[in-house]
């Protein structure tokens, strides 16, 4: 794999249509990384939670995405604008529920998932470890 990308950050308006922009930005930022699709899905799900459940979805709201790539890990952080009524948690949605599966999906994809912050804003961090089988072979000397 090439040298690690520096940390990239971008703030997106809290409009639900901006979730597609965030997903496409994640794919473009990670370029041809073997886990770009998983990272894009995680950004979409965490961004959706921010827009739907916090002040990020208000008229002047926004959510902030940070991507950090190292040789071994993609770290994805999504920070909301606060004022959530509850802390994000994995739910066991019923088969007929129309929502409530996003954070569970993120937890299934990610190698670790943490939530930090309070009512003034929370950051959900997901880490994807680059699997040895996904890494490019090291050239022989």
ZICOR-V863662 format. One record per residue. RES is the residue in one letter. PHI is phi as a letter, one per 30 degrees, with the letter a starting at -180 (none if undefined). BURIAL is I if it has 9 or more other ideal C-beta (glycine too) atoms within 8 Angstrom, else O. Layout:
<<RES | PHI | BURIAL> <RES | PHI | BURIAL>>
//
This chain:
<<X | none | O> <X | d | O> <X | e | O> <X | d | O> <X | d | I> <X | d | O> <X | d | O> <X | c | I> <X | b | O> <X | a | O> <X | c | O> <X | c | I> <X | e | O> <X | d | I> <X | d | O> <X | e | O> <X | d | O> <X | d | I> <X | d | I> <X | d | O> <X | d | I> <X | d | I> <X | d | I> <X | d | I> <X | d | I> <X | d | I> <X | e | I> <X | d | O> <X | d | I> <X | d | I> <X | h | O> <X | c | O> <X | d | I> <X | d | O> <X | c | I> <X | d | I> <X | d | O> <X | d | I> <X | d | I> <X | d | I> <X | d | I> <X | d | I> <X | e | I> <X | d | I> <X | d | I> <X | d | I> <X | d | I> <X | d | I> <X | e | I> <X | d | I> <X | d | I> <X | d | O> <X | c | I> <X | b | I> <X | d | I> <X | e | I> <X | d | I> <X | d | O> <X | e | O> <X | c | O> <X | d | I> <X | a | I> <X | b | I> <X | c | I> <X | c | I> <X | b | I> <X | c | I> <X | b | I> <X | c | I> <X | c | O> <X | d | O> <X | c | O> <X | b | I> <X | c | I> <X | c | I> <X | c | I> <X | b | I> <X | b | I> <X | c | I> <X | c | I> <X | c | I> <X | i | I> <X | i | O> <X | d | I> <X | d | O> <X | a | O> <X | d | O> <X | e | I> <X | b | O> <X | d | O> <X | c | O> <X | c | O> <X | d | I> <X | d | O> <X | d | O> <X | c | O> <X | d | O> <X | c | O> <X | a | O> <X | j | O> <X | c | I> <X | e | I> <X | d | I> <X | d | I> <X | d | I> <X | d | I> <X | d | I> <X | d | O> <X | d | I> <X | d | I> <X | d | O> <X | a | O> <X | b | I> <X | b | O> <X | b | I> <X | b | O> <X | k | I> <X | a | O> <X | d | O> <X | d | O> <X | l | I> <X | b | I> <X | c | I> <X | c | I> <X | c | I> <X | b | I> <X | c | I> <X | c | I> <X | d | O> <X | d | I> <X | d | O> <X | e | O> <X | d | O> <X | c | O> <X | d | I> <X | d | O> <X | d | O> <X | d | O> <X | d | O> <X | d | O> <X | d | O>>
//
